[in-house]
């Protein structure tokens, strides 16, 4: 019998309901734990995030959220579990890695380990519980993550020594993630650099490596491919059997405005649906429900990931899609049926 693994235990896939597949309960850059400005109150953060998720559940029917935050950028198993209890939302935690070129991913300890060692850690996160601050917690991960490329809008990823826009350490952990997927059946969600789609198809490069290491492409999601959507590249990823995550809805990353990006995304979504790829699509924001950061100033304003309304997708973006003939039945497929199939193992 298949199940979806949440931090509070396994659930029947039929109970998942409307699902967001890439969000962040608490986002924290490595090193911020030593910054006086980032001393935080567990109780306040848990209450604030739970209130936001409860509003999403009550007002928009969001039943399940994937917290795609790996340990390097602030994953806090006890916080995720407490937010789930308070909000009544099923939360799925992540095990895996962020990209190396950001300076945030694949920290030195893991660069020294073998593929087998890393894969064992990933499997234990899923089967036994995640470690936090040197302690084993009872809270298990329910999805794997791997990333390639960077974050900035001006710096595409350099070509590695194998001809791909993928770093040496990234290749190493990709093999470990593929092994962990084979051992558990758990899905893999990913980060790619939107800038790189002008130079290559980073989704295909990542799928090549995952498949070479034995991963099942039908259990892989390619993320951030809609920030600069190119239909031929999106179609090629679908043809490989993988899923596409439509994220940054309402968050104009590497675009002039949310209006501009939403229109590009909506046109690509409708085109892919018309081509028969509706069952390969997922929707999400990539929202920071809590962000470990210094004071908000004019020079350092809140990031758009922090302030996009939880209802934006259901109010503004759904209307945009409806105007192009993409209605409630298609939304149900993308937001309920597709994530349920992906997350169950």
C-alpha positions in Angstrom: 0.0 0.0 0.0 1.4 3.4 -1.0 1.7 6.3 1.5 2.7 9.9 1.7 5.3 10.5 4.4 4.6 13.7 6.4 6.5 14.9 9.5 3.7 13.7 11.7 3.4 10.3 10.1 2.3 8.6 7.0 -1.1 9.5 5.4 -3.2 7.9 2.7 -2.5 9.7 -0.6 -6.3 10.4 -0.9 -6.0 12.7 2.2 -3.4 15.0 0.6 -5.8 17.3 -1.2 -4.6 20.5 -2.7 -0.8 20.5 -2.5 2.0 23.0 -2.9 5.2 21.2 -3.9 7.9 23.8 -3.2 7.7 26.1 -0.2 10.0 27.0 2.8 8.7 27.0 6.4 11.9 28.7 7.5 14.7 29.8 5.1 18.1 30.5 6.7 21.4 31.1 4.9 24.3 29.1 6.4 26.1 31.1 9.0 23.1 33.2 10.1 22.9 31.2 13.3 25.9 33.2 14.5 24.4 36.6 13.7 22.9 38.7 16.6 20.2 39.9 14.2 19.0 36.4 13.6 18.3 35.3 17.2 14.7 34.0 16.9 11.9 32.9 19.0 10.6 29.3 18.3 7.2 30.0 19.7 6.6 33.2 17.7 7.8 31.7 14.4 5.7 28.6 14.9 2.6 30.6 15.7 3.1 33.0 12.8 3.8 30.3 10.2 1.0 28.1 11.5 -1.5 31.0 11.2 -0.5 31.6 7.6 -0.8 28.0 6.7 -4.1 27.7 8.5 -5.5 30.6 6.5 -4.4 28.8 3.4 -6.1 25.6 4.5 -9.4 27.3 5.6 -9.7 29.9 2.8 -8.2 28.0 -0.1 -8.3 24.3 0.8 -4.5 23.8 0.9 -4.1 20.5 2.7 -0.5 19.6 2.0 2.7 21.6 1.7 6.2 20.3 0.8 8.8 22.2 2.7 11.7 21.9 0.2 14.3 23.3 2.6 17.4 21.1 2.9 19.3 21.0 6.2 21.9 23.5 4.8 19.5 26.4 4.5 17.6 26.1 7.8 15.5 22.9 7.9 14.2 22.6 11.4 12.3 19.3 11.9 10.8 20.2 15.3 9.6 23.6 13.9 8.0 21.9 10.8 6.3 19.4 13.1 4.9 22.0 15.4 3.7 24.2 12.6 1.9 21.1 11.2 0.2 20.4 14.5 -1.0 24.0 14.9 -2.1 24.6 11.4 -3.8 21.3 10.6 -1.7 21.2 7.4 0.2 18.1 6.3 3.8 19.1 5.9 6.4 17.0 4.0 10.1 17.6 4.9 13.1 17.3 2.6 16.4 15.5 2.7 19.1 16.4 0.2 21.2 19.3 -0.9 21.2 22.8 -2.4 23.6 23.7 -5.3 27.3 24.1 -4.5 27.9 27.3 -6.6 25.6 29.4 -4.3 28.0 28.8 -1.4 25.0 27.4 0.6 24.9 23.8 -0.7 27.0 20.6 -0.1 28.9 21.8 2.9 32.5 20.6 3.5 31.5 17.6 5.7 29.5 16.1 2.8 32.1 16.9 0.1 34.4 14.4 1.9 31.9 11.5 2.0 31.4 8.7 -0.4 28.3 8.3 -2.5 27.3 5.3 -0.4 27.8 7.2 2.8 25.6 10.1 1.6 22.9 7.8 0.3 22.7 6.0 3.6 22.2 9.4 5.4 19.4 10.3 2.9 17.7 6.9 3.4 17.9 7.2 7.2 16.3 10.7 7.1 13.4 9.1 5.3 13.2 5.8 7.3 14.4 6.8 10.8 14.2 10.5 11.3 16.1 13.7 10.6 19.0 15.0 12.6 19.0 18.5 14.0 21.8 20.1 16.1 23.4 16.7 16.7 20.1 15.1 17.9 18.1 12.4 16.1 14.5 13.6 15.9 11.4 11.3 15.3 10.4 13.4 12.3 11.0 11.8 8.9 11.6 13.3 5.5 9.2 12.5 2.6 11.0 13.8 -0.4 14.6 14.1 -1.8 16.2 17.2 -3.2 19.2 18.0 -5.4 20.2 21.2 -7.1 22.4 22.6 -9.8 23.4 26.1 -10.8 23.1 29.3 -8.9 20.6 31.9 -7.9 21.6 35.3 -9.4 20.0 36.8 -12.5 23.3 37.9 -14.1 25.6 34.9 -13.6 24.9 31.7 -15.6 26.5 28.6 -14.2 30.0 27.8 -15.5 30.6 24.7 -17.6 32.0 21.9 -15.6 34.8 19.5 -16.6 32.2 17.1 -18.1 30.7 19.7 -20.4 27.6 20.3 -18.3 26.6 23.3 -16.2 26.8 21.1 -13.1 29.5 21.2 -10.5 31.8 18.3 -9.4 30.3 18.1 -5.9 26.8 18.3 -7.4 27.5 15.3 -9.6 28.6 13.4 -6.5 25.5 14.0 -4.5 23.2 13.5 -7.5 24.5 9.9 -7.6 23.7 9.5 -3.9 20.2 11.0 -4.4 19.5 8.6 -7.2 20.6 5.6 -5.1 18.4 6.8 -2.2 15.5 7.1 -4.6 16.1 3.5 -5.8 16.3 2.3 -2.3 13.1 4.0 -1.0 10.9 4.9 -4.0 10.8 8.4 -2.8 10.4 11.3 -5.3 13.1 13.8 -6.1 12.4 17.6 -6.4 15.1 19.8 -7.9 16.6 23.3 -8.2 17.9 24.5 -11.6 19.3 27.9 -12.5 16.8 29.8 -14.7 19.6 31.7 -16.4 21.1 28.5 -17.7 18.1 27.8 -19.9 19.5 30.4 -22.3 22.6 28.3 -22.7 21.4 24.7 -22.4 18.6 22.7 -20.9 19.7 22.2 -17.3 16.6 20.1 -16.6 17.8 17.6 -19.2 21.4 17.7 -17.9 20.2 16.9 -14.4 17.9 14.1 -15.7 20.8 12.6 -17.6 22.9 12.3 -14.5 20.0 11.0 -12.4 19.1 8.4 -14.9 22.7 7.4 -15.4 22.8 6.7 -11.7 19.6 4.7 -11.8 16.9 7.1 -10.9 13.3 6.9 -12.3 12.6 10.1 -14.2 8.8 9.6 -13.5 9.7 10.3 -9.9 11.7 13.5 -10.6 10.4 17.1 -10.6 12.4 19.8 -12.4 12.1 23.1 -10.6 12.4 26.7 -11.7 12.1 25.9 -15.4 9.2 28.4 -15.9 11.1 31.5 -14.8 12.2 31.9 -18.5 9.8 29.4 -20.1 10.9 28.0 -23.4 8.3 25.5 -24.8 10.8 23.3 -26.6 12.8 22.8 -23.5 9.8 22.2 -21.3 8.4 19.7 -23.8 11.8 17.9 -23.9 11.7 17.4 -20.1 8.1 16.1 -20.3 9.1 13.7 -23.0 11.7 12.2 -20.7 8.9 11.3 -18.3 9.7 13.9 -15.6 7.4 16.4 -14.0 7.6 20.2 -14.2 7.2 22.4 -11.3 5.6 25.7 -12.1 6.9 27.8 -9.2 7.4 31.6 -8.5 3.8 32.2 -9.3 3.3 35.8 -8.2 7.0 36.2 -7.5 8.8 37.9 -10.4 12.3 36.3 -10.0 14.5 37.4 -12.9 11.5 39.2 -14.5 10.3 42.8 -14.4 7.0 42.1 -12.7 4.7 39.4 -11.5 2.3 40.4 -14.3 5.0 39.7 -16.9 6.1 36.4 -15.4 2.5 35.2 -14.7 1.6 35.8 -18.4 4.6 33.9 -19.6 3.9 31.0 -17.2 0.2 30.9 -18.1 0.8 30.7 -21.8 3.4 27.9 -21.3 1.0 25.9 -19.0 -1.8 26.1 -21.5 0.5 25.1 -24.4 1.8 22.1 -22.5 -1.7 21.0 -21.6 -2.7 21.3 -25.2 0.2 19.0 -26.1 -1.0 16.4 -23.7 1.3 17.0 -20.7 -1.2 18.1 -18.1 -0.3 15.1 -16.0 3.3 16.4 -15.7 2.6 19.7 -14.2 2.7 21.0 -10.5 2.0 24.4 -9.0 3.8 26.2 -6.2 5.1 29.5 -5.0 8.6 29.0 -3.5 7.4 31.1 -0.6 9.4 31.9 2.5 7.0 31.6 5.4 9.8 32.7 7.8 13.2 34.1 6.7 16.2 34.3 8.9 17.6 37.7 8.1 18.8 41.0 9.4 16.6 44.1 9.8 14.4 45.1 6.9 15.8 48.3 5.4 15.5 50.3 2.2 18.8 48.7 1.1 17.7 45.3 2.2 13.9 45.1 1.7 11.7 42.0 2.2 12.2 39.6 -0.6 9.1 39.0 -2.8 9.2 35.3 -1.7 8.3 36.5 1.8 5.3 38.7 0.9 3.3 37.0 -1.9 -0.2 36.3 -0.5 -1.0 32.7 0.2 -4.2 33.1 -1.9 -2.6 34.7 -5.0 -2.5 31.4 -7.0 -6.2 30.7 -6.3 -7.4 34.3 -6.9 -5.2 36.1 -9.4 -3.4 33.3 -11.3 -6.4 30.9 -11.5 -8.4 33.7 -13.1 -5.6 34.3 -15.6 -5.6 30.6 -16.5 -9.4 30.5 -16.8 -9.3 33.3 -19.3 -7.2 31.0 -21.5 -9.5 28.0 -21.1 -7.7 26.3 -18.2 -10.5 25.7 -15.7 -11.3 24.0 -12.5 -10.9 20.4 -13.8 -7.4 21.2 -15.0 -6.5 22.9 -11.8 -7.7 19.9 -9.8 -5.5 17.6 -11.9 -2.4 19.8 -11.4 -3.0 20.7 -7.7 -4.5 17.4 -6.4 -4.0 14.4 -8.6 -0.5 15.1 -9.9 1.2 15.8 -6.5 -0.7 12.9 -4.9 0.7 10.5 -7.5 4.2 12.0 -7.2 4.5 12.0 -3.4 3.1 8.5 -2.8 5.7 5.7 -2.4 
